[in-house]
Amino acid sequence: MKHFAAAFLFVCLPLMAQAQAEEAAAEARAASAALETASSKLDQADGARDRVQALTETIQAFEAGLAAMRAGLRQAAINEAQLSRKLQAREGEVAQFLGVLQSIGGDPSPVVLLHPDGPMGTARAGMLLAELTPALNARADALRQDYEDIKTLRALQTDAAQRLQEGLTEVQRARTALNQAMANRTDLPTRFTEDPVRTAILIASTETLDG
């Protein structure tokens, strides 16, 4: 029963990871669409209250995007750990096979000749190991590439999350400044989308979520 449960988890875990990754991707796409809508409202809002509402919706879109990005980062970290364990195990298998091949290919010894079928069986076993080793090496190389890819993905996601956090902070500052001006009955600050730097932040954040 324990073996069945372990096998069941072995099969289900990759499927669960894929489902979680797809869910995070869907959330990122939804946040990107929400950010585009909020950006459009920022551009069209005239009155102070409309501008506050548009900034609030923009903040909510940024927060949703950050949540999706962080979910993706958590899943990437899990995948990286799993791949690291698989890679270590596969490299251990390759090293073990190479060790056996070297022992067979060396000078005859009582240990080598202990194969049930004698020297002929030992030779056949050696040939089989020699055929299996390239396949194991190929699988190890594939795992190694997957491991490097997931590390790169994590780095990109970390950078993206930082960009989104910076964008969120900028929008929060803009809303605070607008609310303060309204409370003090002073001139309203420049509209968010009239600032080229802030406009660039919105565009970059949307592209980041799409990516």
N, C-alpha and C positions, 0 to 999 in steps of 0.2 A: 504493500500500500504506500509506503514511504517512497519507493522508487517511482511509483506511478505519479505521486504528487510532485516529485522533483522533475520528472519528465514533462508533466503538464505545465509547470512553471517555466521550464526551459523553452517550451513552444510558445507559451502565452506572453512571456515578458517582451520579446521583440514586437509582437503585435500591439501590446499595450503601449510600448514606447512610440511606435508609429502613430497610434491613435492620438496620443498626447501631443506629439509633434504637429500632427495635422490640425488639432484643436488650437494650438498656439498660433499656427500659421493663419487659421481662419480668423482668430481674434486680432491678429496684426492687420489683416486685410480690412476687417471691419473698422479698426481704429484709423487706418489710413483714409478710408472713405469718410469717416466722421470728421477727421481733420480737414479734409478738402471742403466739406460742407461748412464747417466752422470758419474756415479761411474765407470762403465766399461771403458768409454773413458779416465777418469783420470788415470786408471791403465795402459792403452795402450799408452797414449800420450808420445812421446819421445822429440820432439823439444819444445823449449820454447813457440813458438806461439801456437802449438797444446795444450800445457798444459794450456795456458791462455784461449784458446777457451773452453777446457773441464771444467775449473773452472767457466767460465762464464755460461755455460750450467747448471752446478751444482747449481750456485746461482739462476738461473731462476727457476730451479726445487724446490729449497727451498722456493722461493718467492711464487710460485704457491701453494705449500703445506701450507704455512702460511695463504694465502688468503682463502683456503678451510677450514682450521681449525678455522679461525676467523668467517667465515660464519656459521660454525657449532655452534660456541659459541653464536653468536647472536640468532640463532634459538633456542638453548637450553635455553637462557635467556627468550625468548618469551614464550616458552612452560612452563617454571617454573612459570612465572607470571600467566599464564592462569590456571595452575593446582592449584596454591595457591588460586586464587579466587574461583575456583570450590570447593576446599576442605573446605574453610571457609563457603561457602553457604551450602554445604552438612552437615557440622558439626552443622550449625545453624538449619537446618531442623531436625536433630536428637535431638538436645536439645529441640526444640519446641515440637516434638512428645512426648518426655519423660516428659516434663512439663504437657502436656495435660493428659497423662496416670496417672501421680501422682495426678492430680486434680480429675480425675475420681475415682481413687482407694482410695481416702481419705473419710472423713466423708461427707455424703450427704449435699448438700447446694442448695439454690435456683438456683444458676448459673448452677450447674450440671443438675438439673432437668428441665432445660429449653429446652431440646432437643425436637424437634417437635413431636417425637414419645414417649415422656415420658421416664421413667426410663429404659424400655426395649430397646428403641432406643439408650439411653446413653450406656447401657451395650454392645450392638452390636457394637457401634462406638468404644468403648474401646477395644473390641476384635480385631476389624479391625486394630486399631492403634498398638496393641501389635504384630500383625502379620507383619505389615509393618516395625516396628522399626528394627528388625534384618536385614532385607534386606537393609535398609538405612545404618545401621552400617557397613554391608559388603561392600557396595559401598564406604562409607567413608574410610574404611580400604584400599580398592583397590586404591582409589585416593591418600591416604597417602603414599602408597608404590610407586606409580608412581612418586609422588613428591620427595620422597627420592632418587629414581633411577635417576631422571633428575638432582638432586643436585650432585649426585655422578658423573654423566656423565660430568657435567660442570667442576667439579674439575679435572677430568682426562683430559679433553680437554684443560683446562688452563695449566696444567702441560705439556701436549704435545706441546702446542704452545710455551711455554718457551724453551723446548728442541730444537724445530725447530729454534727458534730465535738464540739460542746459536750456533747451527750448521751453520746457515747462517752467523753469525758474524765471525766464524772461517774460513769459505771458503773465505769470503771477505778479511780477513787479509792475507790469503795465496795468493790470486790474487794480492793484493797490493804489497806484498813482492816480488812476482815474477816479476811484472812490474817494480818495483824499481831496482831490480837486472839487468834486461835487459837494463834499461835506463843507469845505472851506469857501465854496462859491467863488472859486478863482477860475482863471482860464483853463480850459481842458487841455491835457497834454496832446501831443500830436497823435493822430490816429495810428494804430499799430501798423497797418498796411502801407502807410505813407513813409515809414522808415525803411529804407532799402535793406539795412542790416537785418531787421526783424522779418521783413518779407523773405529774405534769403533763408532765415531760420525755418520759417514755415515750409518753404519749398523743400529744403534739405531734410526736414523731419518727415515729410510725406514720402519723399523718395527713399528714406531710410526704412520706413515701415514697409513700403512696397518691396524693397530689396530683401 
